[in-house]
């Protein structure tokens, strides 16, 4: 089909090949936007037939939109390196006549996994996202965090993307701390949001209550509890670090706020 597959990468050598193979089921070109991988991501992608372009990381939505200047097709399908198309979704997409459809894009459900365990609580499913879209009509929002393609004039498909989000529970706690907490804390500080000593506790408490009880983490056994706890820890650390930037000049001066992304 005349669809361009898009993947943004940074050190994804363990994931990139399967992601490309997944897209090649329905895409006639694959574009990889790499932000400076030091592993074998680029060489693996090149051998698999993808076109590689280098772009220092600009933030989530902006980075994905960089690929649009290189695509040959109006329709694009965006995947992260740790995501895969299901056979059922491939069949659904193959049935769409993209030349006559009145829709700007199509939203699909995303199954999020810890290890091999599909997690359905805490808004992890159905996690509808527009991933197949006409980039002449819509595209990812130019935001640096939690970017999404708008749902304007789109249709939901009853098919799934598999998202191997965390390899194990250890990653569930370590990955957010490594990738998101520092970034989020810097954003809070740079926005000038005033917080106090109670803020980390307040946000952590309501994060746990909201995810475990209201978003049904309690229905997902130990995985639901662990996920809710990790989200609460993430929230606590984010505000604790932002408070530290606000109150400790030595810590603040040692941080490079020009390198949020």
Secondary structure as UniProt FT lines:
FT   STRAND          3..9
FT   TURN            13..15
FT   HELIX           16..23
FT   TURN            24..26
FT   STRAND          29..34
FT   HELIX           41..47
FT   TURN            48..49
FT   STRAND          51..54
FT   HELIX           60..66
FT   HELIX           67..69
FT   STRAND          75..78
FT   TURN            81..82
FT   STRAND          83..85
FT   HELIX           87..94
FT   TURN            98..100
FT   STRAND          105..114
FT   TURN            115..116
FT   STRAND          117..118
FT   TURN            121..124
FT   STRAND          129..134
FT   TURN            135..137
FT   TURN            152..153
FT   STRAND          154..166
FT   HELIX           169..176
FT   HELIX           177..181
FT   HELIX           182..190
FT   TURN            191..192
FT   TURN            197..198
FT   HELIX           199..209
FT   HELIX           210..214
FT   HELIX           217..220
FT   HELIX           221..247
FT   HELIX           249..254
FT   HELIX           257..259
//
